[in-house]
Structures are given as C-alpha cells and as structure tokens.
Amino acid sequence: MQLKRVVVTGMGAISPYGSGVAALQAGIAGMESAITRMERASEIRELRSQIAGLIPDIDVTVVPRKDRRTMTAMGIYALMAAREALSMAGLGDEDLGSGRLGVSLACTSTCGDLLEEFFSGYLPDRDVSHCKSTTFFKLMNHALASSVAQALNVCGRIISPASACATSTQAIGYGYEAIQLGRQDIMLCGGSEELHPLSLASFDLINAASTGFNDAPTRAPRPFDRDRDGVVCAEGAGLLILESYDHAVARGATILGELVGFSTSSSPKHPANPDAEAILRCMEEALHDAGLMPSQIDYLNAHATGTVSGDAAEAQAIRTLFGSELPVSSFKGHMGHTLAASGVLETIATFSGLQSNTLYPTRNLEAIDPDCVGINLFSHALTQSVTYFIKNSFALGGINASLVFRRI
C-alpha cells in the first residue's frame, strides 16, 4: 500500500503570550519570559510552587455562547486556535462537514475548576441537585475533542489521545497516520490546557516542580541549567492542520512543511523516572519512519522541562544519537510547560522561526549542567537553514513521542 505524504497547511495558537501565532512567535523571538506568580496558588496549603505561565486576558466572546456553554476554558482556547489554523489553511464549512476532515485533540485531565465546583456541591451530602446539565458534557474524557468538533460541524473521525505531556505530539502523530493510510484527507491536531493550582500540585507532590524561584518567576524554569529545580506549569492551546500532499496541492494550499516521521513508545521501567534508553529508541524509530539518518537532522526542539533527571536523560539520548554538533534548544524557559499543548505550541514556534531561518536558544540557560554537556546547547539565536527537525515530548507514565518535520 502506498502511504500518502502529509503536509502542514495551517497553525493556530493561544499561549501565555496571548492570542495568535504572531504573539507566540514574538514572545519566543524576543526571548521574553511569560512566567508570573499564580495568585491562586497561594490559597492552597502546603503548595510550594507558586509560579506559572498564564494566558493573559483574551476576548472569549468571539466564541458564540451556544458553543461556550458546553466548553471549559481549554475548549474555548482550542476552538480559537482551531479557527486561526483553519483560516491560515484556507479551509471552510464545506471541508469541515465533508467527512474527510477529522480532529485529533486532547488535554491532560478534566478541568480542575469544574471538578472543584462539582465536588464542593456534591460533598458531603452526595447531592447532585446543584449540578447543571452541561456539567457532564464538560467532564467527559473526550470533551475537548468533542466540543471543538461539535462547534465546527466536523463529520470525520475524532481521536482523543490523553497522554499527559506527550498529548499533542501523539495527537499530531495519530492524525498523520490517519492521513497516510487515506482514512482522512485533513486532520486538525493538537492539545489544550487550562491551569488550576492542582496542576502545580501534581508536580510538586513528586518533587518535580520548581520551588526556588517564587520571588523571581522569570528566572524559571531553567532547562539543562546547573541550577534547574523543576517544572513551571503553563496553559495554552495549539492546533496544526495536517493534510495529504495531493489534497493540499489540488486546492492550491500554501504548504508550510511536511511531517515525515513519527514514533511513540512506552518505557515501563518507572512511571516518573525518565529513561534515556527509551528516549533514544523513540527518536531512532521516528528517524526510521522518516527514512533518515541522524546526520540529516538540522535541529532538535527538546522536551527539556527543567527537571534534574528529565533533562539529563534527554541530553544523554541526544548525545548518543546525534553527537555534539546538532543545535538543540527548549522553549520551556520562555513560557513554561504547557503540558498537553506543549508539543504543538513548540512545533509552531519552531516553524515560525524557520520562516526567517532562525533558531532560538534556551531561555534561562546560563551554566550547562555537567550531566547535560556534550550536546550543542547554543546560547544565541542562530541564522541557519533547516531542512529537517525533530520535536520531542515525554510524559509521566513512561510515554515517549517524537516527530520529524521537513521544511518546504
């Protein structure tokens, strides 16, 4: 069976820098920090991490109330990003309702505010009389993908791969496979996240959250740095339009790049400790899927969240596979870890930079940790032509995912 080529024809973003791809690009290019104190975090007893990357005030009323009523904030963010991506790709109502366009989209977990609201009324009397009929539509595991598909009148397949921090990278990969096999012509792929203090707490409880920079938020997180002390959670949404090459060419679409390789795999050794061997294997499999050698890759956008063990394991795997010359950077130091949205937002930021042949360095990387040396962690923006790049994402539970893109 001849597999179809898969290209990128649209991008949309809501990030801690604001609404739109342009805002994300400007923040990354300007080496700006989007990290601030999260005031709500101070209300939680024993929560040590107090900083986050928060979406600034944006006008959510651009989404009609009839759609907002069954959506949480992350659904609204995703729909706004989806509309930007669809507009960039030049796709309209006929495409959305054709049955040949699908959605591959998810978040890490159900909205924390909604859970808090529900259980505050439900407990201790086990009373559901306060509960609105729309609550359960918002609580469904696939609510994010479903609500976006409903709002856009999508008739194709729906994929909802909730896999923590690897979510949007897997979502892109599964959309890619659906198009390769000819099951769909177009897939709207990505992830979305809204922050509740419990998001911070989930990392704090396993000693993986940054706690040492509460009084200097812009100095964290610090990927690959000697003084890194953990994850800084963030929120956002990102969507890519993936499309079969033949379909895109036939309608005269502008092609931004091509997705040529994908791999996702499990590391069963430990649910929380990163596994350099498994990371290495995932990247190797992505390269094999792309039919490429390591020497053909021009840039790697790392997962690198700023945890001590995670950054070291990824650096070890990169060093083993690519050696010391390949430029490597992480965008977590700019905007924090947008969790389910991280893979797609960081891919969009990479593509945006490549439009001007620019690679952006890792923010807050001042002194490379000895465990992370031996790879090319460049310190200033590079002007460099890139043909192929890799995007890595790794998640709690031992989930690994890597994508290989070709710039066109």
Secondary structure, DSSP 8 states (H G I E B T S, - for coil): -----EEEEEEEEEETTEESHHHHHHHHHTT---EEE-GGGGGSTT----EEE------GGGS-HHHHTT--HHHHHHHHHHHHHHHHHT--HHHHTSSSEEEEEE-SSS-HHHHHHHHHHHTTTT--TT--TTHHHHHSTTHHHHHHHHHHT--S-EE----GGGHHHHHHHHHHHHHHTTS-SEEEEEEEE---HHHHHHHHTTT-B--TTTT-GGG---TTBTT---B-BB-EEEEEEEEEHHHHHHTT----EEEEEEEEEE-TT-SSS--HHHHHHHHHHHHHHHT--GGG--EEE----S-HHHHHHHHHHHHHHHTT-SBEE-SHHHH-B-GGGHHHHHHHHHHHHHTTTEE---TT--SB-GGGTTSB--SS-EE---SEEEEEEEETTTEEEEEEEEE-
